[in-house]
Amino acid sequence: MSLKRLMAGVALGIGLLASGQPALAAEPLDKPAVEAIVKNYLMEHPEVIVDAINAMQAKQEAATAERQKKLLSDSMDTILNGSQNAVLGNPEGDVTLVEFFDYNCGYCKRGLADMVKLLDTDKKLKVVLRDYPILSEGSKEAAIVALAVKKQLQGDKFLEFHQVLLGTRGAVGKDRALQVAQDSGVDMTKLQADMKDPALLKGLTSTMQLGEALGINGTPSYVLGSEITPGAVGYDALKSKIDSLRKCGQTACG
């Protein structure tokens, strides 16, 4: 419902109540009279407008959250098992943490230590990395290199590459990503060929479309269970959610 229609309905109700007319009036009220009644009432009780707007926003937010939850549930297999995923930690872990990230994201750089600490301290945790380059063309270039690197490096070896590239000070693009790949011992001839693979770009495009559909508009964003957690919330917050998932199947136990 639009704000204009909402206010029209509120105005009519206020007019009828304030004028003492029953809801089904025998004769329609004179328009100028109704407008005067509504204006006077709202001037004396402006909180009515605020309450109505807040109620409308709360209803819209609840509907959006429900749609997001359903889409997340319907897309979970794709999120967890996409061919472009980098899998870290325990591949058979009992809890999976998915991170949508950008190699040029300062908050992702800050959250890197939290993710590494989780991997070091929780041997039953599976981490899935999803490249989500939304900040710049350089971010997209770095993501393409990283996705190609993943064809040669997996697990801890890919994590080492990821840490170095994400830990780079300043802007990251194709040149920096290729240098880190070379330093990591990647076969550069194969890497160049893999970077041109149409399936790679298709997979990245799929991730971007999925993130947009889920309403992910910032990085890092984490998926745990049926919840999306935006922002670098820190080790303690992520650990608490993981512990709760194991305990009750939800990110927060009642």
Summary of the structure (lengths in Angstrom):
residues: 254
radius of gyration: 25.9
end to end distance: 33.4
largest distance: 86.2
contacts: 740
relative contact order: 0.12
helix: 61%
strand: 10%
